[in-house]
Amino acid sequence: MWDKKTAYRFIFLMGIVSLCMDIVYEGARSVLGQFMATLGASAIAVGVVAGVGEALGYFLRFLFGYLADRLRLYWFFTFLGYFLTGLSVPSMSLAVTWYHVALLTFMERLGKAIRNPARDTLLSYATATVGHGRGFGLHEFVDQLGAVSGPLLVAVLLGVTGSYRSSLALLILPALISLALLWVAYRSFPYETPRRETDQLRTSFPRTFFIYVLYVFVFSMSSVPFALIGYHLKTHLHAQDIHIPLAYSLAMAVDAVSALVLGIVFDRIGMRSLILGMLVSIPSVPIVFLTGHTWWWVGVVLWGAGIGLQESLLRSVIPHLTPHTRRGTAYGLLHASLGFGSFLGGLLLGKLYERSVVQMVIFSLALQFVSLLLLLVMDYTQRRAA
């Protein structure tokens, strides 16, 4: 068992590792479509590459989470995943055709699929000392600073160099910093792999865990992607172009703060903090899509709070529902259900939006109501089992 000071230092350092690598891949994603267009890619090609990349990044997490548990190689998978991302993004600067960019995009998403379940498992052992909510909330807070600063850094590099290739190549610097800090974390902190006990490896997940995975799937289906929000702001509310990326940056800032706050609340009231977080985020969809020019900013703020719930609280719950020897598998299932739900929800919500904005809002609210019911069922089942 770690002392609190050591645990906080480890969580914060791993947050800086994620921050630096977020600068790399979020920076690249902010110019991916434009760069592919300069290499002759069509709009359909850009959409397919982005969609397949996201699906690949989420669906493979279950496989690599299971392998991390089976082989007990959490650090190895963490290093491998970060290395692939750090290598793939700067290599885009050498691409001759957009096919090369597509392959490197898939490689970057593969890196994230490999590392996330193993990294979250490592974090779950450290957060046990300080509180899973606080620990994952702190990690998400630091992580999101990279998600906000990455696109801004690439915008500055583009302004200075005037070249997509040069801007992507320079992202090797934060990638190297991330890998160096990951090595420091590996060498500096006392981590021991939990004993591999056969009975625990064969132990089935409790019923509440599968209810939770279903909740995550339904909840992620109900979440409207920001791309659709931005589309609505531009085409229906005629927001100024500069206001839309500013709104996204504001949402990411709210995401970071809400993850930290909700994490602290989670350690105080447990699973019920999920209900509290949902009650805060539910009004975001009707406010953004059914109100006028002034109120949509409020909706974006609430939408950011909902993302904070997804990125922090959803990870915090796993250690309370699973044995430590199967957490890699559990995190893999969590991320896979989150990704599949987001993918399917994005398709359905986009289709409904084309037919009727009101129908899309009603569908999203109905799914959120179902997810709330699943939370209540999970809470009841857990209390009954106790």
Contacts in CASP RR format, 6 or more apart in sequence:
PFRMAT RR
TARGET T0000
AUTHOR 0000-0000-0000
METHOD contacts of the structure
MODEL  1
MWDKKTAYRFIFLMGIVSLCMDIVYEGARSVLGQFMATLGASAIAVGVVA
GVGEALGYFLRFLFGYLADRLRLYWFFTFLGYFLTGLSVPSMSLAVTWYH
VALLTFMERLGKAIRNPARDTLLSYATATVGHGRGFGLHEFVDQLGAVSG
PLLVAVLLGVTGSYRSSLALLILPALISLALLWVAYRSFPYETPRRETDQ
LRTSFPRTFFIYVLYVFVFSMSSVPFALIGYHLKTHLHAQDIHIPLAYSL
AMAVDAVSALVLGIVFDRIGMRSLILGMLVSIPSVPIVFLTGHTWWWVGV
VLWGAGIGLQESLLRSVIPHLTPHTRRGTAYGLLHASLGFGSFLGGLLLG
KLYERSVVQMVIFSLALQFVSLLLLLVMDYTQRRAA
1 128 0 8 1.000
1 129 0 8 1.000
2 10 0 8 1.000
2 126 0 8 1.000
2 129 0 8 1.000
2 189 0 8 1.000
2 190 0 8 1.000
3 129 0 8 1.000
4 129 0 8 1.000
4 130 0 8 1.000
6 189 0 8 1.000
6 190 0 8 1.000
7 126 0 8 1.000
7 127 0 8 1.000
7 129 0 8 1.000
7 130 0 8 1.000
8 130 0 8 1.000
8 135 0 8 1.000
8 138 0 8 1.000
9 189 0 8 1.000
10 126 0 8 1.000
10 185 0 8 1.000
10 189 0 8 1.000
11 123 0 8 1.000
11 126 0 8 1.000
11 127 0 8 1.000
11 130 0 8 1.000
11 135 0 8 1.000
11 138 0 8 1.000
11 139 0 8 1.000
12 138 0 8 1.000
12 142 0 8 1.000
13 181 0 8 1.000
13 184 0 8 1.000
13 185 0 8 1.000
13 188 0 8 1.000
13 189 0 8 1.000
14 119 0 8 1.000
14 122 0 8 1.000
14 123 0 8 1.000
14 139 0 8 1.000
14 182 0 8 1.000
14 185 0 8 1.000
15 138 0 8 1.000
15 139 0 8 1.000
15 142 0 8 1.000
15 143 0 8 1.000
16 142 0 8 1.000
16 181 0 8 1.000
17 82 0 8 1.000
17 178 0 8 1.000
17 181 0 8 1.000
17 182 0 8 1.000
17 185 0 8 1.000
18 119 0 8 1.000
18 139 0 8 1.000
18 142 0 8 1.000
18 143 0 8 1.000
18 146 0 8 1.000
18 178 0 8 1.000
19 142 0 8 1.000
19 143 0 8 1.000
19 145 0 8 1.000
19 146 0 8 1.000
19 149 0 8 1.000
20 146 0 8 1.000
20 174 0 8 1.000
20 175 0 8 1.000
20 177 0 8 1.000
20 178 0 8 1.000
20 181 0 8 1.000
21 82 0 8 1.000
21 85 0 8 1.000
21 86 0 8 1.000
21 174 0 8 1.000
21 175 0 8 1.000
21 178 0 8 1.000
22 143 0 8 1.000
22 144 0 8 1.000
22 145 0 8 1.000
22 146 0 8 1.000
22 147 0 8 1.000
22 150 0 8 1.000
23 146 0 8 1.000
23 149 0 8 1.000
23 150 0 8 1.000
23 153 0 8 1.000
23 171 0 8 1.000
23 174 0 8 1.000
24 85 0 8 1.000
24 86 0 8 1.000
24 89 0 8 1.000
24 90 0 8 1.000
24 150 0 8 1.000
24 171 0 8 1.000
24 174 0 8 1.000
24 175 0 8 1.000
24 178 0 8 1.000
25 85 0 8 1.000
25 89 0 8 1.000
25 108 0 8 1.000
25 112 0 8 1.000
26 146 0 8 1.000
26 147 0 8 1.000
26 150 0 8 1.000
26 151 0 8 1.000
27 150 0 8 1.000
27 151 0 8 1.000
27 153 0 8 1.000
27 154 0 8 1.000
27 171 0 8 1.000
28 89 0 8 1.000
28 92 0 8 1.000
28 108 0 8 1.000
28 154 0 8 1.000
28 168 0 8 1.000
28 171 0 8 1.000
29 151 0 8 1.000
30 150 0 8 1.000
30 151 0 8 1.000
30 154 0 8 1.000
30 155 0 8 1.000
31 154 0 8 1.000
31 158 0 8 1.000
31 164 0 8 1.000
31 167 0 8 1.000
31 168 0 8 1.000
32 46 0 8 1.000
32 49 0 8 1.000
32 50 0 8 1.000
32 101 0 8 1.000
32 105 0 8 1.000
33 41 0 8 1.000
33 46 0 8 1.000
33 50 0 8 1.000
34 164 0 8 1.000
35 92 0 8 1.000
35 101 0 8 1.000
35 164 0 8 1.000
35 168 0 8 1.000
36 45 0 8 1.000
36 46 0 8 1.000
36 49 0 8 1.000
36 98 0 8 1.000
36 101 0 8 1.000
36 102 0 8 1.000
37 46 0 8 1.000
38 164 0 8 1.000
39 95 0 8 1.000
39 96 0 8 1.000
39 97 0 8 1.000
39 98 0 8 1.000
39 101 0 8 1.000
40 97 0 8 1.000
40 98 0 8 1.000
41 49 0 8 1.000
41 98 0 8 1.000
41 101 0 8 1.000
45 98 0 8 1.000
45 102 0 8 1.000
49 101 0 8 1.000
49 102 0 8 1.000
49 105 0 8 1.000
49 106 0 8 1.000
50 105 0 8 1.000
51 343 0 8 1.000
52 106 0 8 1.000
53 105 0 8 1.000
53 106 0 8 1.000
53 109 0 8 1.000
54 109 0 8 1.000
54 339 0 8 1.000
54 342 0 8 1.000
54 343 0 8 1.000
55 339 0 8 1.000
55 340 0 8 1.000
55 343 0 8 1.000
56 106 0 8 1.000
56 109 0 8 1.000
56 110 0 8 1.000
56 113 0 8 1.000
57 109 0 8 1.000
57 110 0 8 1.000
57 111 0 8 1.000
57 112 0 8 1.000
57 113 0 8 1.000
58 113 0 8 1.000
58 335 0 8 1.000
58 336 0 8 1.000
58 338 0 8 1.000
58 339 0 8 1.000
58 340 0 8 1.000
58 342 0 8 1.000
58 343 0 8 1.000
59 113 0 8 1.000
59 336 0 8 1.000
59 339 0 8 1.000
59 340 0 8 1.000
60 110 0 8 1.000
60 113 0 8 1.000
60 114 0 8 1.000
61 113 0 8 1.000
61 116 0 8 1.000
61 117 0 8 1.000
61 331 0 8 1.000
61 332 0 8 1.000
61 335 0 8 1.000
61 336 0 8 1.000
62 117 0 8 1.000
62 329 0 8 1.000
62 332 0 8 1.000
62 333 0 8 1.000
62 335 0 8 1.000
62 336 0 8 1.000
63 113 0 8 1.000
64 77 0 8 1.000
64 113 0 8 1.000
64 114 0 8 1.000
64 117 0 8 1.000
64 118 0 8 1.000
64 332 0 8 1.000
65 77 0 8 1.000
65 117 0 8 1.000
65 118 0 8 1.000
65 121 0 8 1.000
65 328 0 8 1.000
65 329 0 8 1.000
65 331 0 8 1.000
65 332 0 8 1.000
66 328 0 8 1.000
66 329 0 8 1.000
66 332 0 8 1.000
67 73 0 8 1.000
67 77 0 8 1.000
68 74 0 8 1.000
68 77 0 8 1.000
68 117 0 8 1.000
68 118 0 8 1.000
68 121 0 8 1.000
68 328 0 8 1.000
69 121 0 8 1.000
69 201 0 8 1.000
69 325 0 8 1.000
69 326 0 8 1.000
69 327 0 8 1.000
69 328 0 8 1.000
69 329 0 8 1.000
70 201 0 8 1.000
72 193 0 8 1.000
72 196 0 8 1.000
73 118 0 8 1.000
74 118 0 8 1.000
74 119 0 8 1.000
74 121 0 8 1.000
74 122 0 8 1.000
74 193 0 8 1.000
74 328 0 8 1.000
75 118 0 8 1.000
75 122 0 8 1.000
75 186 0 8 1.000
75 191 0 8 1.000
76 118 0 8 1.000
77 114 0 8 1.000
77 115 0 8 1.000
77 117 0 8 1.000
77 118 0 8 1.000
78 115 0 8 1.000
78 118 0 8 1.000
78 119 0 8 1.000
78 122 0 8 1.000
78 182 0 8 1.000
79 115 0 8 1.000
79 179 0 8 1.000
79 182 0 8 1.000
79 186 0 8 1.000
80 111 0 8 1.000
80 114 0 8 1.000
80 115 0 8 1.000
81 110 0 8 1.000
81 111 0 8 1.000
81 112 0 8 1.000
81 114 0 8 1.000
81 115 0 8 1.000
82 111 0 8 1.000
82 115 0 8 1.000
82 178 0 8 1.000
82 179 0 8 1.000
82 182 0 8 1.000
83 179 0 8 1.000
84 107 0 8 1.000
84 108 0 8 1.000
84 110 0 8 1.000
84 111 0 8 1.000
84 114 0 8 1.000
85 108 0 8 1.000
85 111 0 8 1.000
85 112 0 8 1.000
85 115 0 8 1.000
85 175 0 8 1.000
86 108 0 8 1.000
86 172 0 8 1.000
86 175 0 8 1.000
86 178 0 8 1.000
86 179 0 8 1.000
87 107 0 8 1.000
87 175 0 8 1.000
88 104 0 8 1.000
88 105 0 8 1.000
88 107 0 8 1.000
88 108 0 8 1.000
88 111 0 8 1.000
89 104 0 8 1.000
89 108 0 8 1.000
89 168 0 8 1.000
89 171 0 8 1.000
89 175 0 8 1.000
90 168 0 8 1.000
90 169 0 8 1.000
90 170 0 8 1.000
90 171 0 8 1.000
90 172 0 8 1.000
90 175 0 8 1.000
91 104 0 8 1.000
92 100 0 8 1.000
92 101 0 8 1.000
92 104 0 8 1.000
92 105 0 8 1.000
92 168 0 8 1.000
93 164 0 8 1.000
93 165 0 8 1.000
93 166 0 8 1.000
93 168 0 8 1.000
93 169 0 8 1.000
94 100 0 8 1.000
94 165 0 8 1.000
95 101 0 8 1.000
95 104 0 8 1.000
113 335 0 8 1.000
116 331 0 8 1.000
116 332 0 8 1.000
116 335 0 8 1.000
117 328 0 8 1.000
117 329 0 8 1.000
117 331 0 8 1.000
117 332 0 8 1.000
117 335 0 8 1.000
118 328 0 8 1.000
120 315 0 8 1.000
120 318 0 8 1.000
120 327 0 8 1.000
120 328 0 8 1.000
120 331 0 8 1.000
121 327 0 8 1.000
121 328 0 8 1.000
121 331 0 8 1.000
122 191 0 8 1.000
123 135 0 8 1.000
123 136 0 8 1.000
123 139 0 8 1.000
123 315 0 8 1.000
124 132 0 8 1.000
124 315 0 8 1.000
124 318 0 8 1.000
124 319 0 8 1.000
124 324 0 8 1.000
124 327 0 8 1.000
125 191 0 8 1.000
125 194 0 8 1.000
125 324 0 8 1.000
126 135 0 8 1.000
126 189 0 8 1.000
127 133 0 8 1.000
127 134 0 8 1.000
127 135 0 8 1.000
127 136 0 8 1.000
127 316 0 8 1.000
127 319 0 8 1.000
128 319 0 8 1.000
131 267 0 8 1.000
132 266 0 8 1.000
132 267 0 8 1.000
132 315 0 8 1.000
132 316 0 8 1.000
132 317 0 8 1.000
132 319 0 8 1.000
132 320 0 8 1.000
133 262 0 8 1.000
133 263 0 8 1.000
133 264 0 8 1.000
133 266 0 8 1.000
133 267 0 8 1.000
133 312 0 8 1.000
133 313 0 8 1.000
133 316 0 8 1.000
134 263 0 8 1.000
134 264 0 8 1.000
134 267 0 8 1.000
135 263 0 8 1.000
135 316 0 8 1.000
136 259 0 8 1.000
136 263 0 8 1.000
136 312 0 8 1.000
136 313 0 8 1.000
136 315 0 8 1.000
136 316 0 8 1.000
137 259 0 8 1.000
137 260 0 8 1.000
137 262 0 8 1.000
137 263 0 8 1.000
137 312 0 8 1.000
137 316 0 8 1.000
138 260 0 8 1.000
139 312 0 8 1.000
140 255 0 8 1.000
140 256 0 8 1.000
140 259 0 8 1.000
140 260 0 8 1.000
140 308 0 8 1.000
140 311 0 8 1.000
140 312 0 8 1.000
141 256 0 8 1.000
141 257 0 8 1.000
141 259 0 8 1.000
141 260 0 8 1.000
143 256 0 8 1.000
143 311 0 8 1.000
144 252 0 8 1.000
144 253 0 8 1.000
144 255 0 8 1.000
144 256 0 8 1.000
144 259 0 8 1.000
144 311 0 8 1.000
145 256 0 8 1.000
147 252 0 8 1.000
148 249 0 8 1.000
148 252 0 8 1.000
148 253 0 8 1.000
148 256 0 8 1.000
151 245 0 8 1.000
154 167 0 8 1.000
154 171 0 8 1.000
157 166 0 8 1.000
157 167 0 8 1.000
157 170 0 8 1.000
158 164 0 8 1.000
158 167 0 8 1.000
161 167 0 8 1.000
161 170 0 8 1.000
194 324 0 8 1.000
194 325 0 8 1.000
196 325 0 8 1.000
197 325 0 8 1.000
200 323 0 8 1.000
200 324 0 8 1.000
200 325 0 8 1.000
200 326 0 8 1.000
201 325 0 8 1.000
201 326 0 8 1.000
203 323 0 8 1.000
203 326 0 8 1.000
205 321 0 8 1.000
205 322 0 8 1.000
205 326 0 8 1.000
205 330 0 8 1.000
206 321 0 8 1.000
206 322 0 8 1.000
206 385 0 8 1.000
207 381 0 8 1.000
207 385 0 8 1.000
208 321 0 8 1.000
208 378 0 8 1.000
208 381 0 8 1.000
208 382 0 8 1.000
208 385 0 8 1.000
209 321 0 8 1.000
209 322 0 8 1.000
209 330 0 8 1.000
211 374 0 8 1.000
211 377 0 8 1.000
211 378 0 8 1.000
211 381 0 8 1.000
212 317 0 8 1.000
212 321 0 8 1.000
212 378 0 8 1.000
213 333 0 8 1.000
213 334 0 8 1.000
213 337 0 8 1.000
214 337 0 8 1.000
214 374 0 8 1.000
215 371 0 8 1.000
215 374 0 8 1.000
215 375 0 8 1.000
215 378 0 8 1.000
216 314 0 8 1.000
216 334 0 8 1.000
216 337 0 8 1.000
216 338 0 8 1.000
217 337 0 8 1.000
217 338 0 8 1.000
217 340 0 8 1.000
217 341 0 8 1.000
218 341 0 8 1.000
218 367 0 8 1.000
218 370 0 8 1.000
218 371 0 8 1.000
218 374 0 8 1.000
219 278 0 8 1.000
219 310 0 8 1.000
219 367 0 8 1.000
219 368 0 8 1.000
219 371 0 8 1.000
220 310 0 8 1.000
220 337 0 8 1.000
220 338 0 8 1.000
220 339 0 8 1.000
220 340 0 8 1.000
220 341 0 8 1.000
220 342 0 8 1.000
220 345 0 8 1.000
221 341 0 8 1.000
221 342 0 8 1.000
221 344 0 8 1.000
221 345 0 8 1.000
221 346 0 8 1.000
221 348 0 8 1.000
221 367 0 8 1.000
222 345 0 8 1.000
222 364 0 8 1.000
222 365 0 8 1.000
222 367 0 8 1.000
222 368 0 8 1.000
222 371 0 8 1.000
223 306 0 8 1.000
223 307 0 8 1.000
223 310 0 8 1.000
223 342 0 8 1.000
223 345 0 8 1.000
223 364 0 8 1.000
224 284 0 8 1.000
224 285 0 8 1.000
224 288 0 8 1.000
224 289 0 8 1.000
224 303 0 8 1.000
224 346 0 8 1.000
224 349 0 8 1.000
224 360 0 8 1.000
224 364 0 8 1.000
225 342 0 8 1.000
225 346 0 8 1.000
225 349 0 8 1.000
226 248 0 8 1.000
226 251 0 8 1.000
226 303 0 8 1.000
228 346 0 8 1.000
228 349 0 8 1.000
228 350 0 8 1.000
228 353 0 8 1.000
229 247 0 8 1.000
229 288 0 8 1.000
229 300 0 8 1.000
229 303 0 8 1.000
230 239 0 8 1.000
230 244 0 8 1.000
230 247 0 8 1.000
232 288 0 8 1.000
232 289 0 8 1.000
232 353 0 8 1.000
232 357 0 8 1.000
233 239 0 8 1.000
233 243 0 8 1.000
233 244 0 8 1.000
233 247 0 8 1.000
233 288 0 8 1.000
233 296 0 8 1.000
234 241 0 8 1.000
234 244 0 8 1.000
236 357 0 8 1.000
237 292 0 8 1.000
237 293 0 8 1.000
237 296 0 8 1.000
239 247 0 8 1.000
239 293 0 8 1.000
239 296 0 8 1.000
247 297 0 8 1.000
247 300 0 8 1.000
248 300 0 8 1.000
250 297 0 8 1.000
250 300 0 8 1.000
250 301 0 8 1.000
251 300 0 8 1.000
251 301 0 8 1.000
251 303 0 8 1.000
251 304 0 8 1.000
251 307 0 8 1.000
252 304 0 8 1.000
252 307 0 8 1.000
254 301 0 8 1.000
254 304 0 8 1.000
254 305 0 8 1.000
254 308 0 8 1.000
255 304 0 8 1.000
255 305 0 8 1.000
255 306 0 8 1.000
255 307 0 8 1.000
255 308 0 8 1.000
255 311 0 8 1.000
256 308 0 8 1.000
258 280 0 8 1.000
258 304 0 8 1.000
258 305 0 8 1.000
258 306 0 8 1.000
258 308 0 8 1.000
258 309 0 8 1.000
258 312 0 8 1.000
259 308 0 8 1.000
259 309 0 8 1.000
259 311 0 8 1.000
259 312 0 8 1.000
259 313 0 8 1.000
260 312 0 8 1.000
262 273 0 8 1.000
262 276 0 8 1.000
262 277 0 8 1.000
262 308 0 8 1.000
262 309 0 8 1.000
262 312 0 8 1.000
262 313 0 8 1.000
263 273 0 8 1.000
263 312 0 8 1.000
263 313 0 8 1.000
263 316 0 8 1.000
265 273 0 8 1.000
265 276 0 8 1.000
266 273 0 8 1.000
266 274 0 8 1.000
266 313 0 8 1.000
266 316 0 8 1.000
269 276 0 8 1.000
270 320 0 8 1.000
271 317 0 8 1.000
271 320 0 8 1.000
271 375 0 8 1.000
271 378 0 8 1.000
271 379 0 8 1.000
271 382 0 8 1.000
272 379 0 8 1.000
273 313 0 8 1.000
274 309 0 8 1.000
274 313 0 8 1.000
274 317 0 8 1.000
274 375 0 8 1.000
275 372 0 8 1.000
275 375 0 8 1.000
275 376 0 8 1.000
277 305 0 8 1.000
277 306 0 8 1.000
277 309 0 8 1.000
277 313 0 8 1.000
278 306 0 8 1.000
278 309 0 8 1.000
278 368 0 8 1.000
278 371 0 8 1.000
278 372 0 8 1.000
278 375 0 8 1.000
280 302 0 8 1.000
280 305 0 8 1.000
280 306 0 8 1.000
280 309 0 8 1.000
281 302 0 8 1.000
281 303 0 8 1.000
281 304 0 8 1.000
281 305 0 8 1.000
281 306 0 8 1.000
281 309 0 8 1.000
282 365 0 8 1.000
282 368 0 8 1.000
283 299 0 8 1.000
283 302 0 8 1.000
284 299 0 8 1.000
284 300 0 8 1.000
284 302 0 8 1.000
284 303 0 8 1.000
284 304 0 8 1.000
284 305 0 8 1.000
284 306 0 8 1.000
285 303 0 8 1.000
285 361 0 8 1.000
285 364 0 8 1.000
285 365 0 8 1.000
286 361 0 8 1.000
286 365 0 8 1.000
287 295 0 8 1.000
287 296 0 8 1.000
287 298 0 8 1.000
287 299 0 8 1.000
287 302 0 8 1.000
288 296 0 8 1.000
288 299 0 8 1.000
288 300 0 8 1.000
288 303 0 8 1.000
289 357 0 8 1.000
289 360 0 8 1.000
289 361 0 8 1.000
290 357 0 8 1.000
290 358 0 8 1.000
290 361 0 8 1.000
310 338 0 8 1.000
314 334 0 8 1.000
314 338 0 8 1.000
315 331 0 8 1.000
315 334 0 8 1.000
318 327 0 8 1.000
318 330 0 8 1.000
318 331 0 8 1.000
318 334 0 8 1.000
319 327 0 8 1.000
321 330 0 8 1.000
322 330 0 8 1.000
348 363 0 8 1.000
349 360 0 8 1.000
349 363 0 8 1.000
349 364 0 8 1.000
350 360 0 8 1.000
352 359 0 8 1.000
352 360 0 8 1.000
352 363 0 8 1.000
353 360 0 8 1.000
END
